[in-house]
Amino acid sequence: GLDPQTRESIWEYIKELNQHQDVSVLMTTHYMEEADRLCDEISIINQGQIITSDSPRNLKRELKADTITMQVDKLEEFTQLVEKLDFVKETYVMDSEIKLLVERGENLVAELVNFANKHEIFVYSIELEHPNLEDVFLKYTGRTIQEEG
């Protein structure tokens, strides 16, 4: 319930305590962004039981599902071609976009643009999204934070 400036100030204070004053901070929160930004290690608790613990980065990497969203000029043709690539786990076509589920997407953006160019398909836009802690929570508990309350 804090305004953005106060929240940022409190986050900086917590980081200062932890990193420069060598103070361990135990924090409980339902705000996944807050946990991701402030915590070195996260434990997900479901019905009073710790069901997993690790760094935010490792927990998100477990999902192995970055999403690359592309807009191209020949969507149907591109979809048929890209589905055959080994690194593409799943594809979803929504309106004028194709969403590709891949692992370690940051290594694939240039490759996908080159692949499209090789097949004379123009890429209007390409966007990479990594899984977030909300996705991790959902994987381990089977429901979102909002559904839990």
Contact map, one row per residue, 1 for C-alpha under 8 A:
11100000000000000000000000000000000000000000000000000000000000000000000000000000000000000000000000000000000000000000000000000000000000000000000000000
11110110000000000000000000000000000000000000000000000000000000000000000000000000000000000000000000000000000000000000000000000000000000000000000000000
11111110000000000000000000000000000000000000000000000000000000000000000000000000000000000000000000000000000000000000000000000000000000000000000000000
01111111000000000000000000000000000000000000000000000000000000000000000000000000000000000000000000000000000000000000000000000000000000000000000000000
00111111100000000000000000000000000000000000000000000000000000000000000000000000000000000000000000000000000000000000000000000000000000000000000000000
01111111110000000000000000000000000000000000000000000000000000000000000000000000000000000000000000000000000000000000000000000000000000000000000000000
01111111111000000000000000000000000000000000000000000000000000000000000000000000000000000000000000000000000000000000000000000000000000000000000000000
00011111111100000000000000000000000000000000000000000000000000000000000000000000000000000000000000000000000000000000000000000000000000000000000000000
00001111111110000000000000000000000000000000000000000000000000000000000000000000000000000000000000000000000000000000000000000000000000000000000000000
00000111111111000000000000000000000000000000000000000000000000000000000000000000000000000000000000000000000000000000000000000000000000000000000000000
00000011111111100000000000000000000001000000000000000000000000000000000000000000000000000000000000000000000000000000000000000000000000000000000000000
00000001111111110000000000000000000000000000000000000000000000000000000000000000000000000000000000000000000000000000000000000000000000000000000000000
00000000111111111000000000000000000000000000000000000000000000000000000000000000000000000000000000000000000000000000000000000000000000000000000000000
00000000011111111100000010000000000001000000000000000000000000000000000000000000000000000000000000000000000000000000000000000000000000000000000000000
00000000001111111111000000000000000001000000000000000000000000000000000000000000000000000000000000000000000000000000000000000000000000000000000000000
00000000000111111111100000000000000000000000000000000000000000000000000000000000000000000000000000000000000000000000000000000000000000000000000000000
00000000000011111111111110000000000000000000000000000000000000000000000000000000000000000000000000000000000000000000000000000000000000000000000000000
00000000000001111111111110000000000000000000000000000000000000000000000000000000000000000000000000000000000000000000000000000000000000000000000000000
00000000000000111111111000000000000000000000000000000000000000000000000000000000000000000000000000000000000000000000000000000000000000000000000000000
00000000000000111111111000000000000000000000000000000000000000000000000000000000000000000000000000000000000000000000000000000000000000000000000000000
00000000000000011111111000000000000000000000000000000000000000000000000000000000000000000000000000000000000000000000000000000000000000000000000000000
00000000000000001111111100000000000000000000000000000000000000000000000000000000000000000000000000000000000000000000000000000000000000000000000000000
00000000000000001111111110000000000000000000000000000000000000000000000000000000000000000000000000000000000000000000000000000000000000000000000000000
00000000000000001100011111000000000000000000000000000000000000000000000000000000000000000000000000000000000000000000000000000000000000000000000000000
00000000000001001100001111100000000000000000000000000000000000000000000000000000000000000000000000000000000000000000000000000000000000000000000000000
00000000000000000000000111110000000000000000000000000000000000000000000000000000000000000000000000000000000000000000000000000000000000000000000000000
00000000000000000000000011111000000000000000000000000000000000000000000000000000000000000000000000000000000000000000000000000000000000000000000000000
00000000000000000000000001111100000000000000000000000000000000000000000000000000000000000000000000000000000000000000000000000000000000000000000000000
00000000000000000000000000111111011000000000000000000000000000000000000000000000000000000000000000000000000000000000000000000000000000000000000000000
00000000000000000000000000011111000000000000000000000000000000000000000000000000000000000000000000000000000000000000000000000000000000000000000010000
00000000000000000000000000001111111000000000000000000000000000000000000000000000000000000000000000000000000000000000000000000000000000000000000000000
00000000000000000000000000001111111100000000000000000000000000000000000000000000000000000000000000000000000000000000000000000000000011000000000000000
00000000000000000000000000000011111110000000000000000000000000000000000000000000000000000000000000000000000000000000000000000000000010000000000000000
00000000000000000000000000001011111111000000000000000000000000000000000000000000000000000000000000000000000000000000000000000000000000000000000000000
00000000000000000000000000001011111111100100000000000000000000000000000000000000000000000000000000000000000000000000000000000000000000000000000000000
00000000000000000000000000000001111111100000000000000001000000000000000000000000000000000000000000000000000000000000000000000000000010000000000000000
00000000000000000000000000000000111111100000000000000000000000000000000000000000000000000000000000000000000000000000000000000000000000000000000000000
00000000001001100000000000000000011111110000000000000000000000000000000000000000000000000000000000000000000000000000000000000000000000000000000000000
00000000000000000000000000000000001111111100000000000011000000000000000000000000000000000000000000000000000000000000000000000000000000000000000000000
00000000000000000000000000000000000001111100000000000011000000000000000000000000000000000000000000000000000000000000000000000000000000000000000000000
00000000000000000000000000000000000000111110000000001111000000000000000000000000000000000000000000000000000000000000000000000000000000000000000000000
00000000000000000000000000000000001000111111000000001111000000000000000000000000000000000000000000000000000000000000000000000000000000000000000000000
00000000000000000000000000000000000000001111100001111100000000000000000000000000000000000000000000000000000000000000000000000000000000000000000000000
00000000000000000000000000000000000000000111110001111000000000000000000000000000000000000000000000000000000000000000000000000000000000001000000000000
00000000000000000000000000000000000000000011111111110000000000000000000000000000000000000000000000000000000000000000000000000000000000000000000000000
00000000000000000000000000000000000000000001111111100000000000000000000000000000000000000000000000000000000000000000000000000000000000000000100000000
00000000000000000000000000000000000000000000111110000000000000000000000000000000000000000000000000000000000000000000000000000000000000000000000000000
00000000000000000000000000000000000000000000111111000000000000000000000000000000000000000000000000000000000000000000000000000000000000000000000000000
00000000000000000000000000000000000000000000111111100000000000000000000000000000000000000000000000000000000000000000000000000000000000000000000000000
00000000000000000000000000000000000000000011110111111000000000000000000000000000000000000000000000000000000000000000000000000000000000000000000000000
00000000000000000000000000000000000000000011110011111000000000000000000000000000000000000000000000000000000000000000000000000000000000000001000000000
00000000000000000000000000000000000000000011100001111100000000000000000000000000000000000000000000000000000000000000000000000000000000000001000000000
00000000000000000000000000000000000000001111000001111110001000000000000000000000000000000000000000000000000000000000000000000000000000000000000000000
00000000000000000000000000000000000000001110000000011111011000000000000000000000000000000000000000000000000000000000000000000000000000000000000000000
00000000000000000000000000000000000000111100000000001111111000000000000000000000000000000000000000000000000000000000000000000000000000000000000000000
00000000000000000000000000000000000100111100000000000111111100000000000000000000000000000000000000000000000000000000000000000000000010000000000000000
00000000000000000000000000000000000000000000000000000011111110000000000000000000000000000000000000000000000000000000000000000000000000000000000000000
00000000000000000000000000000000000000000000000000000111111111000000000000000000000000000000000000000000000000000000000000000000000000000000000000000
00000000000000000000000000000000000000000000000000001111111111100000000000000000000000000000000000000000000000000000000000000000000010010000000000000
00000000000000000000000000000000000000000000000000000001111111110000000000000000000000000000000000000000000000000000000000000000011110110000000000000
00000000000000000000000000000000000000000000000000000000111111111000000000000000000000000000000000000000000000000000000000000000001000000000000000000
00000000000000000000000000000000000000000000000000000000011111110000000000000000000000000000000000000000000000000000000000000000000000000000000000000
00000000000000000000000000000000000000000000000000000000001111111000000000000000000000000000000000000000000000000000000000000000001000010000000000000
00000000000000000000000000000000000000000000000000000000000111111100000000000000000000000000000000000111000000000000000000000000000000000000000000000
00000000000000000000000000000000000000000000000000000000000010111110000000000000000000000000000000001111000000000000000000000000011000000000000000000
00000000000000000000000000000000000000000000000000000000000000011111000000000000000000000000000000001111100000000000000000000001111000000000000000000
00000000000000000000000000000000000000000000000000000000000000001111100000000000000000000000000000111100100000000000000000000001111000000000000000000
00000000000000000000000000000000000000000000000000000000000000000111110000000000000000000000000000111100100010000000000000000111100000000000000000000
00000000000000000000000000000000000000000000000000000000000000000011111000000000000000000000000011110000000000000000000000000111000000000000000000000
00000000000000000000000000000000000000000000000000000000000000000001111100000000000000000000000011100000000000000000000000111110000000000000000000000
00000000000000000000000000000000000000000000000000000000000000000000111110100000000000000000000111000000000000000000000000111100000000000000000000000
00000000000000000000000000000000000000000000000000000000000000000000011111100100000000000000000010000000000000000000000011111000000000000000000000000
00000000000000000000000000000000000000000000000000000000000000000000001111100000000000000000000000000000000000000000000011110000000000000000000000000
00000000000000000000000000000000000000000000000000000000000000000000000111111100000000000000000000000000000000000000000011000000000000000000000000000
00000000000000000000000000000000000000000000000000000000000000000000001111111110000000000000000111000000000000000000000000000000000000000000000000000
00000000000000000000000000000000000000000000000000000000000000000000000001111111000000000000000000000000000000000000000000000000000000000000000000000
00000000000000000000000000000000000000000000000000000000000000000000000001111111100000000000000000000000000000000000000000000000000000000000000000000
00000000000000000000000000000000000000000000000000000000000000000000000101111111110000000000000000000000000000000001000010000000000000000000000000000
00000000000000000000000000000000000000000000000000000000000000000000000000111111111000000010100001000000000000000000000000000000000000000000000000000
00000000000000000000000000000000000000000000000000000000000000000000000000011111111100000000000000000000000000000000000000000000000000000000000000000
00000000000000000000000000000000000000000000000000000000000000000000000000001111111110000000000000000000000000000000000000000000000000000000000000000
00000000000000000000000000000000000000000000000000000000000000000000000000000111111110010000000000000000000000000000000000000000000000000000000000000
00000000000000000000000000000000000000000000000000000000000000000000000000000011111110010110000000000000000000000000000000000000000000000000000000000
00000000000000000000000000000000000000000000000000000000000000000000000000000001111111010000000000000000000000000000000000000000000000000000000000000
00000000000000000000000000000000000000000000000000000000000000000000000000000000111111110000000000000000000000000000000000000000000000000000000000000
00000000000000000000000000000000000000000000000000000000000000000000000000000000000111111000000000000000000000000000000000000000000000000000000000000
00000000000000000000000000000000000000000000000000000000000000000000000000000000000011111000000000000110000000000000000000000000000000000000000000000
00000000000000000000000000000000000000000000000000000000000000000000000000000000011111111110000000011100000000000000000000000000000000000000000000000
00000000000000000000000000000000000000000000000000000000000000000000000000000000000001111110000000011100000000000000000000000000000000000000000000000
00000000000000000000000000000000000000000000000000000000000000000000000000000000001000011111000000011100000000000000000000000000000000000000000000000
00000000000000000000000000000000000000000000000000000000000000000000000000000010001000011111100001111000000000000000000000000000000000000000000000000
00000000000000000000000000000000000000000000000000000000000000000000000000000000000000000111110001110000000000000000000000000000000000000000000000000
00000000000000000000000000000000000000000000000000000000000000000000000000000010000000000011111111100000000000000000000000000000000000000000000000000
00000000000000000000000000000000000000000000000000000000000000000000000000000000000000000001111111100000000000000000000000000000000000000000000000000
00000000000000000000000000000000000000000000000000000000000000000000000000000000000000000000111110000000000000000000000000000000000000000000000000000
00000000000000000000000000000000000000000000000000000000000000000000001000100000000000000000111111000000000000000000000000000000000000000000000000000
00000000000000000000000000000000000000000000000000000000000000000000111100100000000000000000111111100000000000000000000000000000000000000000000000000
00000000000000000000000000000000000000000000000000000000000000000000111000100010000000000011110111110000000000000000000000000000000000000000000000000
00000000000000000000000000000000000000000000000000000000000000000011110000000000000000000011110011111000000000000000000000000000000000000000000000000
00000000000000000000000000000000000000000000000000000000000000000011100000000000000000011111000001111100000000000000000000000000000000000000000000000
00000000000000000000000000000000000000000000000000000000000000001111000000000000000000011110000000111110000000000000000000000000000000000000000000000
00000000000000000000000000000000000000000000000000000000000000011111000000000000000000111100000000011111100000000000000000000000000000000000000000000
00000000000000000000000000000000000000000000000000000000000000011100000000000000000000100000000000001111100000000000000000000000000000000000000000000
00000000000000000000000000000000000000000000000000000000000000011100000000000000000000000000000000000111111100000000000000000000000000000000000000000
00000000000000000000000000000000000000000000000000000000000000000111000000000000000000000000000000000111111110000000000000000001010000000000000000000
00000000000000000000000000000000000000000000000000000000000000000000000000000000000000000000000000000001111110000000000000000001000000000000000000000
00000000000000000000000000000000000000000000000000000000000000000000000000000000000000000000000000000001111111100000000000000000000000000000000000000
00000000000000000000000000000000000000000000000000000000000000000000000000000000000000000000000000000001111111110000000000000000000000000000000000000
00000000000000000000000000000000000000000000000000000000000000000001000000000000000000000000000000000000111111111000000000000101000000000000000000000
00000000000000000000000000000000000000000000000000000000000000000000000000000000000000000000000000000000001111111100000000000000000000000000000000000
00000000000000000000000000000000000000000000000000000000000000000000000000000000000000000000000000000000001111111110000000000000000000000000000000000
00000000000000000000000000000000000000000000000000000000000000000000000000000000000000000000000000000000000111111111000000000000000000000000000000000
00000000000000000000000000000000000000000000000000000000000000000000000000000000000000000000000000000000000011111111100000100000000000000000000000000
00000000000000000000000000000000000000000000000000000000000000000000000000000000000000000000000000000000000001111111110000000000000000000000000000000
00000000000000000000000000000000000000000000000000000000000000000000000000000000000000000000000000000000000000111111111000000000000000000000000000000
00000000000000000000000000000000000000000000000000000000000000000000000000000100000000000000000000000000000000011111111111100000000000000000000000000
00000000000000000000000000000000000000000000000000000000000000000000000000000000000000000000000000000000000000001111111111100000000000000000000000000
00000000000000000000000000000000000000000000000000000000000000000000000000000000000000000000000000000000000000000111111110000000000000000000000000000
00000000000000000000000000000000000000000000000000000000000000000000000000000000000000000000000000000000000000000011111110000000000000000000000000000
00000000000000000000000000000000000000000000000000000000000000000000000000000000000000000000000000000000000000000001111111000000000000000000000000000
00000000000000000000000000000000000000000000000000000000000000000000000111000100000000000000000000000000000000000001111111100000000000000000000000000
00000000000000000000000000000000000000000000000000000000000000000000000111000000000000000000000000000000000000000001100111110000000000000000000000000
00000000000000000000000000000000000000000000000000000000000000000000011110000000000000000000000000000000000000001001100011111100000000000000000000000
00000000000000000000000000000000000000000000000000000000000000000000011110000000000000000000000000000000000000000000000001111100000000000000000000000
00000000000000000000000000000000000000000000000000000000000000000000011100000000000000000000000000000000000000000000000000111110000000000000000000000
00000000000000000000000000000000000000000000000000000000000000000001111000000000000000000000000000000000000010000000000000111111000000000000000000000
00000000000000000000000000000000000000000000000000000000000000000001110000000000000000000000000000000000000000000000000000001111100000000000000000000
00000000000000000000000000000000000000000000000000000000000000000111100000000000000000000000000000000000110010000000000000000111110000000000000000000
00000000000000000000000000000000000000000000000000000000000000000111000000000000000000000000000000000000000000000000000000000011111000000000000000000
00000000000000000000000000000000000000000000000000000000000100001110000000000000000000000000000000000000100000000000000000000001111100000000000000000
00000000000000000000000000000000000000000000000000000000000110101110000000000000000000000000000000000000000000000000000000000000111110110000000000000
00000000000000000000000000000000000000000000000000000000000100000000000000000000000000000000000000000000000000000000000000000000011111110000000000000
00000000000000000000000000000001100100000000000000000001001100000000000000000000000000000000000000000000000000000000000000000000001111111000000000000
00000000000000000000000000000001000000000000000000000000000000000000000000000000000000000000000000000000000000000000000000000000000111111100000110000
00000000000000000000000000000000000000000000000000000000000100000000000000000000000000000000000000000000000000000000000000000000001111111110000000000
00000000000000000000000000000000000000000000000000000000001100100000000000000000000000000000000000000000000000000000000000000000001111111111000000000
00000000000000000000000000000000000000000001000000000000000000000000000000000000000000000000000000000000000000000000000000000000000011111111111110000
00000000000000000000000000000000000000000000000000000000000000000000000000000000000000000000000000000000000000000000000000000000000001111111111110000
00000000000000000000000000000000000000000000000000000000000000000000000000000000000000000000000000000000000000000000000000000000000000111111111000000
00000000000000000000000000000000000000000000000000110000000000000000000000000000000000000000000000000000000000000000000000000000000000011111110000000
00000000000000000000000000000000000000000000010000000000000000000000000000000000000000000000000000000000000000000000000000000000000000001111111100000
00000000000000000000000000000000000000000000000000000000000000000000000000000000000000000000000000000000000000000000000000000000000000001111111100000
00000000000000000000000000000000000000000000000000000000000000000000000000000000000000000000000000000000000000000000000000000000000000001110111110110
00000000000000000000000000000000000000000000000000000000000000000000000000000000000000000000000000000000000000000000000000000000000001001100111111110
00000000000000000000000000000100000000000000000000000000000000000000000000000000000000000000000000000000000000000000000000000000000001001100001111111
00000000000000000000000000000000000000000000000000000000000000000000000000000000000000000000000000000000000000000000000000000000000000000000000111111
00000000000000000000000000000000000000000000000000000000000000000000000000000000000000000000000000000000000000000000000000000000000000000000001111111
00000000000000000000000000000000000000000000000000000000000000000000000000000000000000000000000000000000000000000000000000000000000000000000001111111
00000000000000000000000000000000000000000000000000000000000000000000000000000000000000000000000000000000000000000000000000000000000000000000000011111
